[in-house]
Amino acid sequence: MSLSDRVRSRRVEIGLKQYEVAEKLGMGRSNVGHIENGRTVPPADVLDKLADILKTTPDFLLGRTDDPNPKVKENVAFYGGGKDWTPEELEVAEAAIEAYRKMKNRRG
């Protein structure tokens, strides 16, 4: 599946319209259409924002993983790695990541 296919399918999956994604990216709806049709490849900064909007990761959009909703797992980039974390600790870490993403989206 191509980047354009993954962007389109993920957008539809989470129930967003092209114009909603475009507004969040600060661009016109046609720009999102060009990404979804494969006419344009977004630059890294737009890809990062797009992944946040689509509640996934750039790795999923680029086809490096087929998991659109990765969870905090072993060897994550936290002190201690998460290997011996309890389910409750993993839940807190996931909540912290989600809060960070929301804050980042508000900034813009």
N, C-alpha and C positions, 0 to 999 in steps of 0.2 A: 504494500500500500504506500502510495507516495505522500509527501508532505501535504500537498493540496487535498488529497483524499482524507487524510487524518484530521486536518483542520476542519473541513466540512462535516465529517461524520461526528467529530467530538462536539462541534457547535450545535448540531442538530440533537445529539444525545442529551446535552444539558439544557436544551430548550431556548437557545438564544437565536435571535434574528441577526442577519448580517449587519443591519444598521446599528444594533445594540453593541456588537463587537467593535464596529467602526467608531462609535462615540467614545467607547472606553479607551480606544487606541489613539483618539484624536485625529482621525482621518476620515475620508469619505467612504461611503458604503461600497462604491465601485472598487476601491483599493482592496477591500476584503474579498470582493468578488474575484479580482485578479489573482489574489493569493490562492483562493479556492479553485480557480480554473488552471492553476499552474503557469500563469503568464508572468507572475512576479514571485521571486523568492525573498521573503522578508529578511532585513538585516538582523544581526544578532540581538540588538536591543529590542526590536519589535517582536522577534520570536520569543524572547523572554517574557515580555508583557502579554503576548498572545497566550502563552502557556499558562500564565497566572489567570487570565480571564477565562480560559477554557478548563481551569481546575485540573491541570495536568502538568507535565514537565516538557521542556524542550527535547529531551531524549525521546519521549514518546512521539512527539510531532515529527522528529527527524527519523523515526524508525529504528532507533537504537534499542528500544524495548517495546514490547507489545502490551505492557501494563500501563494503562492510562492513569491509574490511581495508586501509585506506589505508597506503601506504608513505611514507617520508620522500622528498620530491621537491623540485624546485626551489622557491626562495623560502620555505623553511621558516623558522621563527622561531629560528634559530641565528645566531650571529655569522658573517657572510659569506654567509648565505642558502642555501648548499648548491649553488648553481648550477654551480660548477666542481669539485665534490667528485668524487672517484674512487668507483667501486663499493665499494671497501673502506671508505672514509670514511663512505659512506651506511650500510653494514652496521653500523659502530660506532655511528653515531647511532641507528639502529633498536634496537640492543641496549641502549643507554643509556636510551631511552624505555621499553622493556619492563622494565628493571630498576627504573626510577622507578615505573612502574605497580604492580609487585609490592610495592615498599616501601610505596606509598600504600595498597594493599589491606590490608597487614598492620597498618597503623596504625588502620585502621578505619572 
